[in-house]
Amino acid sequence: MLILHHLELFHTDRGSKFKNQLIDQALKTFGIERSLSEKGTSYDNAVAEATFKTIKTEFIHGRSFPNQYELDLELFDYVHWFNNIRIHGSLDYLTPAEYKSMHL
């Protein structure tokens, strides 16, 4: 389920190639929070990877954006569509917003 709030995240697994001072320093500089999978749990990473694949194939593939502002606007529209309009077979053909409201 893709429900984003304005929060910058950098998601990785717990591999040592992603845990280094240079990446930590860059994330801190740009105010980006690190998101890590739970130790011994591959499901967190699988969900993040599936979400990024969907964004890349449905939203980004073959497109370019003239500036960050245009990217932000179009990504906001895409996330709204994804959460509130696009139905998902894995959610009994409901939107994520509908599914979430039914299962709270």
Backbone as CSV, one residue per row, in Angstrom:
resi,resn,N_x,N_y,N_z,CA_x,CA_y,CA_z,C_x,C_y,C_z
1,MET,0.860,-1.163,0.000,0.000,0.000,0.000,0.906,1.225,0.000
2,LEU,0.709,2.128,-0.926,1.537,3.322,-1.076,0.790,4.530,-0.552
3,ILE,1.099,4.920,0.683,0.540,6.150,1.229,1.736,6.944,1.754
4,LEU,2.100,7.983,1.027,3.289,8.760,1.362,2.928,10.069,2.032
5,HIS,3.740,10.469,2.928,3.653,11.790,3.535,4.949,12.488,3.169
6,HIS,5.025,13.767,3.362,6.237,14.482,2.963,7.363,14.172,3.937
7,LEU,8.063,13.110,3.650,9.195,12.670,4.455,10.193,12.049,3.503
8,GLU,11.407,12.496,3.566,12.448,11.968,2.690,13.044,10.728,3.342
9,LEU,12.988,9.586,2.629,13.520,8.329,3.146,14.502,7.726,2.160
10,PHE,15.503,7.054,2.700,16.449,6.274,1.918,16.365,4.862,2.465
11,HIS,15.740,3.963,1.700,15.530,2.603,2.193,16.574,1.656,1.634
12,THR,17.171,0.858,2.520,18.110,-0.187,2.099,17.902,-1.399,2.987
13,ASP,18.502,-2.491,2.544,18.569,-3.630,3.442,19.705,-3.356,4.422
14,ARG,20.085,-4.331,5.188,21.120,-4.112,6.196,22.521,-4.443,5.697
15,GLY,22.696,-4.539,4.380,24.008,-4.846,3.810,25.046,-3.792,4.163
16,SER,26.277,-4.235,4.380,27.335,-3.317,4.818,27.658,-2.252,3.772
17,LYS,27.383,-2.529,2.497,27.687,-1.521,1.475,26.853,-0.253,1.639
18,PHE,25.713,-0.359,2.337,24.859,0.808,2.552,25.088,1.470,3.902
19,LYS,25.825,0.824,4.773,26.071,1.391,6.108,27.503,1.906,6.147
20,ASN,27.665,3.131,5.690,28.994,3.739,5.751,28.867,5.231,6.032
21,GLN,29.960,5.816,6.449,29.946,7.218,6.888,29.612,8.188,5.760
22,LEU,30.044,7.898,4.534,29.773,8.804,3.419,28.272,8.899,3.148
23,ILE,27.594,7.760,3.123,26.146,7.785,2.914,25.460,8.452,4.099
24,ASP,25.872,8.117,5.329,25.282,8.747,6.522,25.424,10.265,6.475
25,GLN,26.587,10.735,6.060,26.842,12.175,5.994,25.951,12.838,4.934
26,ALA,25.815,12.209,3.768,24.971,12.764,2.706,23.511,12.816,3.151
27,LEU,23.037,11.757,3.800,21.653,11.735,4.270,21.409,12.837,5.290
28,LYS,22.337,13.010,6.197,22.208,14.059,7.218,22.211,15.445,6.570
29,THR,23.088,15.655,5.614,23.186,16.946,4.929,21.867,17.340,4.273
30,PHE,21.194,16.373,3.669,19.957,16.664,2.947,18.700,16.394,3.758
31,GLY,18.860,16.079,5.044,17.702,15.863,5.909,16.891,14.635,5.542
32,ILE,17.580,13.586,5.103,16.910,12.358,4.681,17.075,11.306,5.779
33,GLU,15.971,10.671,6.119,15.979,9.654,7.170,16.262,8.282,6.560
34,ARG,17.072,7.496,7.241,17.381,6.141,6.782,16.253,5.198,7.183
35,SER,15.862,4.354,6.251,14.857,3.331,6.499,15.525,1.982,6.270
36,LEU,15.538,1.156,7.294,16.182,-0.151,7.194,15.162,-1.261,7.397
37,SER,15.410,-2.372,6.730,14.605,-3.562,6.977,14.876,-4.048,8.391
38,GLU,13.889,-4.696,8.983,14.103,-5.322,10.283,15.099,-6.461,10.116
39,LYS,15.937,-6.650,11.094,16.950,-7.697,11.045,16.282,-9.065,10.890
40,GLY,16.737,-9.829,9.897,16.208,-11.163,9.673,14.848,-11.209,8.998
41,THR,14.360,-10.065,8.533,13.044,-10.024,7.901,13.181,-9.486,6.480
42,SER,12.920,-10.333,5.522,13.047,-9.896,4.129,11.797,-9.183,3.632
43,TYR,10.693,-9.277,4.364,9.428,-8.705,3.892,9.485,-7.184,3.763
44,ASP,10.134,-6.499,4.723,10.225,-5.037,4.647,10.859,-4.609,3.333
45,ASN,11.966,-5.243,2.998,12.684,-4.882,1.791,11.869,-5.236,0.553
46,ALA,11.170,-6.345,0.578,10.361,-6.751,-0.574,9.264,-5.735,-0.855
47,VAL,8.624,-5.231,0.175,7.573,-4.229,-0.005,8.165,-2.946,-0.586
48,ALA,9.286,-2.499,-0.041,9.921,-1.275,-0.554,10.342,-1.462,-2.003
49,GLU,10.945,-2.602,-2.324,11.397,-2.836,-3.694,10.210,-2.913,-4.658
50,ALA,9.120,-3.536,-4.261,7.933,-3.612,-5.118,7.353,-2.216,-5.344
51,THR,7.341,-1.398,-4.305,6.830,-0.028,-4.432,7.691,0.777,-5.396
52,PHE,9.012,0.696,-5.245,9.901,1.450,-6.135,9.786,0.949,-7.577
53,LYS,9.625,-0.361,-7.765,9.454,-0.900,-9.118,8.185,-0.339,-9.755
54,THR,7.101,-0.289,-8.995,5.844,0.251,-9.507,6.005,1.723,-9.892
55,ILE,6.641,2.493,-9.049,6.865,3.918,-9.352,7.705,4.058,-10.613
56,LYS,8.758,3.251,-10.725,9.619,3.344,-11.907,8.893,2.942,-13.185
57,THR,8.101,1.882,-13.139,7.452,1.404,-14.363,6.195,2.195,-14.711
58,GLU,5.412,2.605,-13.731,4.167,3.313,-14.007,4.328,4.827,-14.103
59,PHE,5.256,5.372,-13.375,5.346,6.831,-13.287,6.564,7.397,-14.022
60,ILE,7.719,6.815,-13.844,8.950,7.422,-14.349,9.348,6.951,-15.741
61,HIS,9.114,5.692,-16.062,9.621,5.096,-17.304,9.357,5.972,-18.536
62,GLY,10.442,6.317,-19.216,10.341,7.084,-20.452,10.055,8.563,-20.294
63,ARG,10.069,9.057,-19.078,9.736,10.467,-18.844,10.950,11.229,-18.327
64,SER,10.922,12.507,-18.515,11.913,13.376,-17.879,11.162,14.584,-17.332
65,PHE,11.731,15.213,-16.359,11.088,16.337,-15.694,12.022,17.537,-15.784
66,PRO,11.496,18.692,-16.157,12.366,19.855,-16.369,13.021,20.376,-15.091
67,ASN,12.394,20.109,-13.954,12.970,20.587,-12.698,12.336,19.825,-11.523
68,GLN,12.873,20.036,-10.347,12.404,19.341,-9.145,10.950,19.684,-8.836
69,TYR,10.582,20.933,-9.061,9.213,21.359,-8.772,8.204,20.562,-9.603
70,GLU,8.462,20.413,-10.901,7.559,19.653,-11.771,7.508,18.184,-11.355
71,LEU,8.651,17.628,-11.012,8.682,16.244,-10.524,7.839,16.107,-9.265
72,ASP,8.005,17.022,-8.330,7.227,16.975,-7.082,5.726,17.044,-7.348
73,LEU,5.316,17.962,-8.226,3.887,18.102,-8.539,3.317,16.838,-9.171
74,GLU,4.026,16.304,-10.145,3.528,15.115,-10.836,3.576,13.880,-9.939
75,LEU,4.589,13.791,-9.090,4.653,12.665,-8.159,3.525,12.752,-7.139
76,PHE,3.208,13.948,-6.675,2.086,14.132,-5.761,0.792,13.641,-6.415
77,ASP,0.580,14.022,-7.682,-0.615,13.583,-8.414,-0.634,12.064,-8.570
78,TYR,0.518,11.492,-8.894,0.596,10.032,-9.068,0.260,9.314,-7.766
79,VAL,0.837,9.758,-6.655,0.580,9.111,-5.364,-0.889,9.244,-4.991
80,HIS,-1.495,10.404,-5.260,-2.925,10.579,-5.003,-3.739,9.586,-5.834
81,TRP,-3.415,9.477,-7.108,-4.098,8.526,-7.990,-3.901,7.093,-7.501
82,PHE,-2.662,6.745,-7.156,-2.341,5.397,-6.703,-3.115,5.032,-5.441
83,ASN,-3.217,5.961,-4.518,-3.873,5.697,-3.229,-5.390,5.775,-3.285
84,ASN,-5.937,6.641,-4.145,-7.366,6.943,-4.087,-8.188,6.539,-5.310
85,ILE,-7.531,6.219,-6.415,-8.268,5.915,-7.640,-7.918,4.534,-8.195
86,ARG,-6.639,4.204,-8.235,-6.173,2.940,-8.820,-6.580,1.777,-7.929
87,ILE,-7.313,0.813,-8.502,-7.680,-0.366,-7.719,-6.542,-1.379,-7.782
88,HIS,-6.461,-2.215,-6.748,-5.366,-3.179,-6.625,-5.942,-4.575,-6.412
89,GLY,-5.563,-5.501,-7.278,-6.033,-6.873,-7.143,-5.658,-7.492,-5.810
90,SER,-4.491,-7.137,-5.294,-4.045,-7.692,-4.009,-4.831,-7.130,-2.822
91,LEU,-5.619,-6.095,-3.058,-6.445,-5.484,-2.006,-7.932,-5.702,-2.290
92,ASP,-8.260,-6.856,-2.853,-9.653,-7.183,-3.201,-10.279,-6.151,-4.141
93,TYR,-9.487,-5.635,-5.046,-9.926,-4.656,-6.048,-10.482,-3.382,-5.431
94,LEU,-9.841,-2.975,-4.339,-10.113,-1.690,-3.703,-8.901,-0.796,-3.902
95,THR,-9.078,0.490,-3.666,-7.925,1.388,-3.631,-7.262,1.217,-2.259
96,PRO,-5.989,1.595,-2.112,-5.369,1.524,-0.792,-6.135,2.311,0.270
97,ALA,-6.666,3.473,-0.097,-7.424,4.282,0.873,-8.690,3.544,1.317
98,GLU,-9.402,2.925,0.367,-10.608,2.169,0.717,-10.262,0.976,1.604
99,TYR,-9.202,0.276,1.213,-8.797,-0.906,1.980,-8.406,-0.526,3.397
100,LYS,-7.634,0.546,3.520,-7.189,0.998,4.839,-8.394,1.395,5.699
101,SER,-9.357,2.117,5.133,-10.516,2.544,5.932,-11.376,1.361,6.359
102,MET,-11.399,0.296,5.585,-12.189,-0.890,5.939,-11.497,-1.769,6.970
103,HIS,-10.186,-1.614,7.114,-9.431,-2.507,7.990,-8.776,-1.792,9.168
104,LEU,-9.334,-0.697,9.565,-8.814,0.016,10.757,-9.510,-0.467,12.006
